[in-house]
Amino acid sequence: MSCDHKFINDLNLERTDFEPSTLIVGSFYPQWPENNTEWFYGQTHDASTKRINHFWDILPRIYGEPGLMDASPAEWKQFCHEKKLAITCLIRSIDDADPNDPAHAKILASIDDQAIVWRFDDFIFINITDILRKHPTIRNVYLTRGITEAFWRHAWNPVMQYCKLNGLHERRLLSPTAQSRYQHETYNNENPDKQIALLEDYILMRWQQEWHL
């Protein structure tokens, strides 16, 4: 049994009809159970604020354009085409996930990276360095999470090494989800005269510090 990535056919960029200059890498979007994510980072209107992802608000604003939280997947893809952005994820599938196990379904439905890593053991990864070799126009590489945990550090280290050897701009970005609330609260506590009210505005500031523009 396994759980594939919901957008598995997009992960190796075979369907990308332009030469990207920037690659953005996420973690995993499960194909099952029911998953309302319309495309990468597209869980923008979930009833649970823990699952709302601000990616499509933040990314366009880096380029001085209005956010695209209310846009369609077609509009997101058009934005990526215009800005030469490609998107993929680290994990292709989880091969020890059983669709008949309610506990597995509950964990995958949460789209919680840490819960997924804690519960499962058999992961198939996307070869990010191979993507970079096949697309030499890519000069900027971003992972939208940290790598403090050994699992993510092990998966990302080859990418870091490849980028360093080939002079690519590689950065790890603050998660565009509610997982970044702690950093946001800490910043506001430490900067009482420069507080940032909205989480998405704080994440935008942090991304701008790492972005190549």
C-alpha positions as CSV (number, residue, x, y, z in Angstrom):
1,M,0.0,0.0,0.0
2,S,1.1,3.6,-0.5
3,C,0.0,7.2,-0.6
4,D,1.2,9.1,-3.6
5,H,1.7,12.8,-3.8
6,K,-1.6,14.4,-5.1
7,F,0.3,16.2,-7.9
8,I,2.7,13.4,-8.6
9,N,2.7,14.2,-12.4
10,D,4.0,17.7,-11.7
11,L,6.9,16.8,-9.4
12,N,9.7,16.3,-11.9
13,L,8.7,19.3,-14.0
14,E,7.9,17.3,-17.1
15,R,4.8,19.3,-17.7
16,T,6.5,22.7,-17.2
17,D,6.2,24.5,-20.5
18,F,8.9,27.1,-19.8
19,E,12.5,27.2,-18.5
20,P,12.3,28.1,-14.8
21,S,14.9,30.3,-13.1
22,T,13.6,29.6,-9.5
23,L,12.6,26.3,-7.9
24,I,10.3,26.2,-4.8
25,V,10.3,23.0,-2.9
26,G,7.6,21.9,-0.4
27,S,7.2,18.7,1.6
28,F,4.2,16.5,0.7
29,Y,0.5,16.7,-0.4
30,P,-1.2,13.3,0.1
31,Q,-3.4,11.9,-2.6
32,W,-5.8,10.5,0.0
33,P,-7.9,10.8,2.1
34,E,-10.1,13.7,0.8
35,N,-7.8,16.6,0.2
36,N,-9.1,20.0,-0.8
37,T,-5.7,21.3,-2.0
38,E,-6.2,22.4,-5.6
39,W,-2.6,22.7,-6.5
40,F,0.7,23.2,-4.6
41,Y,0.1,25.3,-1.5
42,G,-3.6,25.6,-2.4
43,Q,-5.2,24.8,0.9
44,T,-6.2,28.5,1.3
45,H,-9.8,28.3,2.7
46,D,-9.9,25.5,5.2
47,A,-12.2,25.8,8.2
48,S,-9.3,25.0,10.5
49,T,-6.8,27.9,10.5
50,K,-4.1,25.4,11.3
51,R,-4.3,24.3,7.6
52,I,-4.6,27.6,5.9
53,N,-1.5,28.2,3.8
54,H,-0.5,31.9,3.1
55,F,1.9,31.0,0.2
56,W,-0.3,32.5,-2.5
57,D,-0.7,35.7,-0.6
58,I,3.0,36.0,0.2
59,L,4.7,35.0,-3.1
60,P,3.1,37.5,-5.4
61,R,3.7,40.3,-2.9
62,I,7.4,39.6,-3.0
63,Y,7.2,40.7,-6.7
64,G,5.2,43.8,-5.8
65,E,1.9,42.3,-7.0
66,P,-1.4,41.7,-5.2
67,G,-1.8,38.4,-3.4
68,L,-3.5,35.5,-5.1
69,M,-5.2,33.7,-2.2
70,D,-8.6,33.9,-4.0
71,A,-7.3,33.0,-7.4
72,S,-7.7,29.7,-9.3
73,P,-5.0,27.1,-10.0
74,A,-4.9,28.4,-13.6
75,E,-4.0,31.8,-12.3
76,W,-1.4,30.4,-9.9
77,K,0.2,28.5,-12.8
78,Q,0.1,31.6,-15.0
79,F,1.9,33.6,-12.3
80,C,4.6,30.9,-12.1
81,H,4.9,31.0,-15.9
82,E,5.4,34.8,-15.9
83,K,7.9,34.8,-13.1
84,K,9.7,31.6,-14.3
85,L,8.9,29.8,-11.0
86,A,8.7,26.0,-10.8
87,I,7.2,24.1,-7.8
88,T,7.9,20.6,-6.5
89,C,8.0,18.7,-3.2
90,L,10.6,16.5,-1.4
91,I,8.4,13.4,-1.0
92,R,6.9,11.5,-3.9
93,S,5.1,8.8,-1.9
94,I,4.7,7.2,1.5
95,D,4.9,3.5,0.7
96,D,3.9,2.1,4.2
97,A,0.6,4.2,4.3
98,D,-2.5,2.0,4.3
99,P,-5.8,3.6,3.0
100,N,-7.8,1.1,5.0
101,D,-6.2,2.2,8.3
102,P,-8.2,5.0,9.9
103,A,-5.2,6.1,11.9
104,H,-3.2,6.6,8.7
105,A,-6.0,8.5,7.0
106,K,-6.3,10.8,10.0
107,I,-2.6,11.6,10.0
108,L,-2.5,12.2,6.3
109,A,-5.6,14.4,6.4
110,S,-3.9,16.7,8.8
111,I,-1.2,17.5,6.2
112,D,1.1,17.8,9.3
113,D,4.7,17.3,8.3
114,Q,5.9,16.2,11.7
115,A,3.0,13.8,12.3
116,I,3.6,12.2,8.9
117,V,7.3,11.8,9.6
118,W,6.7,10.4,13.1
119,R,4.2,7.8,12.0
120,F,5.6,6.5,8.7
121,D,9.0,5.0,7.7
122,D,9.0,4.2,4.0
123,F,9.4,7.4,2.0
124,I,10.2,7.8,-1.7
125,F,11.9,11.1,-2.4
126,I,12.0,13.3,-5.4
127,N,15.6,13.7,-6.7
128,I,15.9,17.5,-6.5
129,T,19.5,17.6,-7.6
130,D,18.5,15.7,-10.7
131,I,15.9,18.3,-11.5
132,L,18.5,21.0,-11.1
133,R,20.9,19.2,-13.5
134,K,18.1,18.8,-16.1
135,H,17.1,22.5,-15.8
136,P,20.4,24.5,-15.6
137,T,18.4,27.7,-16.0
138,I,17.4,27.3,-12.3
139,R,19.6,29.6,-10.2
140,N,17.5,30.0,-7.1
141,V,16.3,27.2,-4.9
142,Y,14.0,27.5,-1.9
143,L,12.6,25.0,0.6
144,T,9.5,26.2,2.4
145,R,10.3,24.8,5.8
146,G,13.2,24.5,8.1
147,I,15.6,21.5,8.4
148,T,16.3,21.4,12.2
149,E,14.9,17.9,12.4
150,A,17.2,15.1,11.2
151,F,14.7,13.7,8.7
152,W,14.4,17.0,6.7
153,R,18.1,17.8,7.1
154,H,19.0,14.4,5.6
155,A,16.7,14.9,2.7
156,W,17.9,18.5,2.0
157,N,21.6,18.2,2.5
158,P,22.4,16.9,-1.0
159,V,20.5,19.9,-2.4
160,M,22.5,22.3,-0.3
161,Q,25.7,20.7,-1.4
162,Y,24.8,20.7,-5.0
163,C,23.8,24.4,-4.9
164,K,27.0,25.4,-3.1
165,L,29.2,23.6,-5.6
166,N,27.3,25.1,-8.6
167,G,26.9,28.7,-7.3
168,L,23.1,28.5,-6.9
169,H,21.2,30.7,-4.4
170,E,19.7,28.2,-1.9
171,R,17.7,29.2,1.1
172,R,15.2,27.7,3.6
173,L,12.1,29.8,4.1
174,L,9.8,30.2,7.0
175,S,6.8,28.0,6.7
176,P,3.9,29.9,5.1
177,T,1.5,28.2,7.5
178,A,0.4,28.7,11.1
179,Q,3.4,26.7,12.2
180,S,5.3,30.1,12.1
181,R,3.1,31.7,14.8
182,Y,5.7,31.1,17.4
183,Q,8.4,33.0,15.5
184,H,5.8,35.7,14.8
185,E,4.9,36.1,18.5
186,T,8.6,36.0,19.5
187,Y,9.4,38.8,17.0
188,N,6.5,41.0,18.3
189,N,7.6,40.4,21.9
190,E,11.1,41.4,21.1
191,N,10.2,44.4,19.0
192,P,7.4,46.3,20.8
193,D,7.9,49.4,18.7
194,K,7.9,47.5,15.3
195,Q,5.2,44.9,15.8
196,I,3.7,43.2,12.8
197,A,0.0,42.5,13.3
198,L,-0.6,39.8,10.7
199,L,1.2,36.5,10.5
200,E,1.3,36.6,6.7
201,D,3.0,40.1,6.8
202,Y,5.6,38.7,9.2
203,I,6.3,35.7,6.9
204,L,6.5,38.1,3.9
205,M,9.2,40.1,5.8
206,R,11.2,37.0,6.5
207,W,10.9,35.7,2.9
208,Q,12.1,39.1,1.6
209,Q,15.2,38.7,3.7
210,E,16.1,35.5,1.8
211,W,14.7,36.1,-1.7
212,H,17.0,36.7,-4.6
213,L,15.3,39.9,-5.8
